[in-house]
């Protein structure tokens, strides 16, 4: 055990910050159009100004939010990051200014899981039985790269030493998690993280094909723990761990299976963190030697509410985005009001199996 966990939980120096500010890491889930909730969370955290972001991890649409945030921070600080996020979500809305080809791609990125009763779902159900993205798009025309490069200065992100960025993707051949960081952060890496296999062709990087990062790291936590100074991780969770109702129709069952699949990697990482935390609490591991350190986990969750109806994942009207943004701002405001003093001191959520029971 000393190999993996010593690297993951290795204690790192954390310089003091002035004026009561605290360091934190952000882990951003994918969630299609519901990523506008994450936009709202980030907007308020940046406006509040009491948190210094050490690292960001993201998967799928969460990776898009992550690079927008990182771009703004690298080029102009919190105000620039707020503007960059606002510009992207405005452009991504139905009445935004994207060209038609980019509009088609962003619509599919924002859909994440097609609406249960939507025409898009019917189209996917029909054509996916016969045609794959390789059949429907033989020239592999994907303007997502052009769209991402329009908004993001990747050289600025790679040159920013005060911020670490991690983007997850899934190796198609091995099924294993791949985390891109440092010089590996490119538009291709973001495309790979958002490459839903029934919508987009696998994105090849270095001769290796990758699919959506949500399958194996949604979002990845461990890279933040071993790659940054802060022991605190704030997860912005879009997909609910629990549903009160039992799905009965085939489409409801498929939707719930997708939710469980896209939460499984996060649940696994939380169980490992819970295990190590218990060993530290019982004195079976010690942080005094500097080999291990306590990890503080926090969460802001959209939750199970009307905004999370499956059909809304296809809703890219700007008014809907604004509604989600306002919900995210309110959730972040509530989190800071209740838990700011806990940051740097303790976790504010139950981990592992207890977290599942309390996450709805």
N, C-alpha and C positions, 0 to 999 in steps of 0.2 A: 504493500500500500504506500510505502514511502516515496515511490517514484511519481505516480500521477498526482496524488493529492498534495505532496510537498511542492510540486510546481504550481498547482492551482491555488493553493492557499498560502503560498510563501509570503511572508510579511515584507512590505515595502515601506520606505519612509514616506511620510505625508507632511509636507511643509505646512505650517500654519498660515491661515488666510486672515486678512484684515477685515475689520468691521463685521464680525460675526458670520461671514460667509462660510459655506461648507461645500466640500467636494462630493460629487456623486457620479455614478454611471447610469446611463439610460439604455434600456433594452426594449426595442420597439417591435411588436408583433405585426405580421401582415394581416390584412383584413379588407382588401378591396376599398370600396368607397368609404367604408367605416374608418379608414385611415384618417379621414378628416377629423375624427375625434382626437387622434394623436396630435394632429396639427394644433388643435385647441389646447391640449395639455402642454405642448412645447411652447406655444405662444405665451401662456401665462407664466410658466417657469422662467422664461427669458425676461418677461416684463417685470416679474417680481425681483429678480436680480440677486437673490440670496444664495443661489446654488451655482457653483462652478462645475461645469461638465468636464470630467476627465476622459470618459470614453463613451462611445455609442455603438450598439450593435443593432442590426436589423435584418429582417427577412422579408422577401417579396415586396409588397407595397410599403412595409416598414423599412426596407432598405432604401426605398425612394425618399421617404421622409428623412431617413438618417443622412443621406448625402446632401439633401437640401439644407438641413440644419448645419452639417459640417461645413458646407460651402460658405454659408453666411457667416459662421463663426470665424472661419479662416480668413475671410476677406474683409470683414468689417465689424465683427463682434455681435452681441445679442440683437441690436436693432436691425442690422443687416440680415441676420438669420430670420428674424420675424418677417421681414419684407420678402425674403426669398421664398419662404414657405407660403406666404399669402399669394405671391405671384404664381407659384406653381399650381396651387389649388384653384385659383381663379382661372388659369389657362386650362386646367383639366376638366372644368365644369362644362356642361352641355352648351352653354352660351358663351364659352370662352373663345379665344382667338386662334386655336390650333388649326392648321391645315387639315383637310379631309383625311389624308393617310394617317397622320398622327392622331387624329380624333378616333379613328377606328381602333388603333392600338391601345390608347389610353382607356377607351371604353371597355376593352377586354381586361386590361389590368385592373380597372376599378371593379369589374364584376366579381372577380375572385371565384365565387361559386355562383353559377347562373341561377336566376330566380326560379323557384319551383314551378310557377305557373306562367312564366314569361315566354314570349315567342322565341327569345334566345335559347331558353332551355329546350324548347321543342326542336329548334334547329340543331342544337348540340346532340340531343338524343337521337335524332334521325341520322345525321351525317357521321357522327362518331362511330356508328355501327359499320360504316363502309369506308370512310376517308379519315386519314390522320392529317395533322398539320403539314406533313411532308407531301401529301397528295393535294391538299388545298392550296399550298403555297410553295410550289416546286422551286421557285427562284429564291426562296428564303428572304423575301422582302419584309423587313421589320424596322420601321422607322422609330422604334422606341429608343435606339441608340442615338439617333439624331435629336430626339426630344430631350433626352437626358443631357446630352452635350450642350444643348441650347441653354440649359439652366445651371449647369455645374462646371466649375473650373477645377478639374481633377488635379492639376498641378498645384493649385493653391491648397487643396486638401492634403495631398501627399507631402507638401512642404511645411505643414503646420505641426510643430513638435509638441504643442501643449494639449493636443487632442488625439485620441486613438479611435479609429473607426474600424469596425468589423462587420463584414457582410457574409451571410451564409448562403450556400448553394448545396445541391445534392448531386453527388457523382452518380451518373446514370449507370455506369458499369458496375460499381461496387455497392451502391446504395448508401455510401458513407457521407458524413458531413464534411464539407470543405468550407473553411473560413478564409475569406480574402481580407488582407490588411496591408497597411503600409504602401509600398510601391505597387502592390497587386490591385489596388482600388482603381478601377477603370469603369467606363460605361459598359463594357462587356461583362464585368463582374456584377453590376446592377441588373443587367439584362438576364444573366444567368439566375440570379436570385429570384427574379420575377417570372421565370419561364414555366408557366403552368403547362404540363405536358399535353393536355387535350386542347390547348389553344395555340401554343408556340412550339416551334422546333427547339430541340435542345441547343444550348449555346456552347460552342466549343471554345475552350481556352487552353492553350498549350496542347492541343490534340485530344483533350478530354471533354466529353459532353456533360453538361450540367442542366439539371432541372431546378424547379422552385426550391428555395431554401427552407420553406415552411415545413417540408416533410421531415427534416432532420435537425433543424435548429431554428425554432420559431418563438422567440429569437434565441441566439446562442448566449449563454451566461458565462461559461468558464473562461473564454478569451478575455472578458472584462476583468475577471478576478486575478488572472496572472499577468495581465498586460497594462494595468493602470495602478495608480496610487491609492485610490479610494476603496475602502472595504464595503461601500454601500452600493446596491444596485436597485434602481427603480424600474420595474417592469410596467410598461404601458400595454395592458392586455385587452385585446379586441374580442377574441373568441371566448365565449363563456365555457368554463369547465363543466358546469352543470346545466341541465334542462329539466324543468319540473315535469313536463308532459312526456309520455312515452310515444315515440314516433310509430305510426301504424301504416301509412301509405309508403309505397316504394320510394317516392321522392323525398319524403320526410326522413326515411331511414338512411338514404344516401347522404342527405344533408348532414344528419347527425354523425354518420361515419366520418365524413370530411372534417367536422369539427373536432372529433376525438383524435383523428390522425394528426391534424395540425396543432394539437395541444400536447401530444404524447412526448415530444422531445423536451418541452419545457417542464412537464411533470417529472420526467426522469432526472433532469438536472436538479430540480428542487429537492427530490428525495436524497440525492447524494449530498447536497449542502446540508440537509437536515441531519443526515447520518454523521457527518463530520462535526456539526455543531453540537450534537449530543455527546460525542466523544470528548470534545473540549469541555463541555459543561461537567462531565463526570470526572474530569482530570485524567482520562486515559490518553489524551494528547495534550500537549502544553504549547501555549503561544509564547511563553517566556523565552524560549530558545530562539525565537524568530523563524522557526521552521513552519509553523502554522499560524493563522490569524482568524479571529472570528469574522464571519461574513454577515452583513446586515441586509436583509431583503425587504423590499417595499413594493407596493403595487398600487396602480391606479387602473381601474377596470371599468369598461363601458357597461358590462353587466347584461343581464337578461331583461330586456325591456323592448318596447315597441320599435325603437330605433334599430334593433338587431333582427327584425324580421328578415328571412332569407331574401325576399323580393327587393328589399332596400339596398342590397349589395350592388344592384344594377342602377341605382338612382344616382346620377351624377349631375343633377340640377344644382346650381350654386346655392339656392335657398336651403336645400337639404344639407349641403356641405356646411353652410353657416350654422344650421341647427346643431350639427354634430360638433362643430368648432366650439359653440357656446357651451355644449355639454362637457367638452373636454376642459375648457377654461374653468368651469365651475368645479369639476372634479379635482383639478390641480389646486385650485384655491382651497377647497376643503381639506385636501391632503396636507398642504403646508400649514394650514391653521391648526390641525390636530397633531401632526407628526414632525414638524420641522425640528423641534428639540430632540427628537429620537434619532435623527440622522447622525451617524458617527458614533452612536451609543448602543443601539439595539435594533433588531428586526421589528417591523410593525405588522407582519403577517405570519400566520402559521405556515410551516413548510410541509412539503411532502403530502401524506395522506390527509392530514388535518386541513391543509390548504384547500383540498378538493371540496371538503364538506362546507367550507365557509366562503366559497368563491362566487356563488351565484348572486 
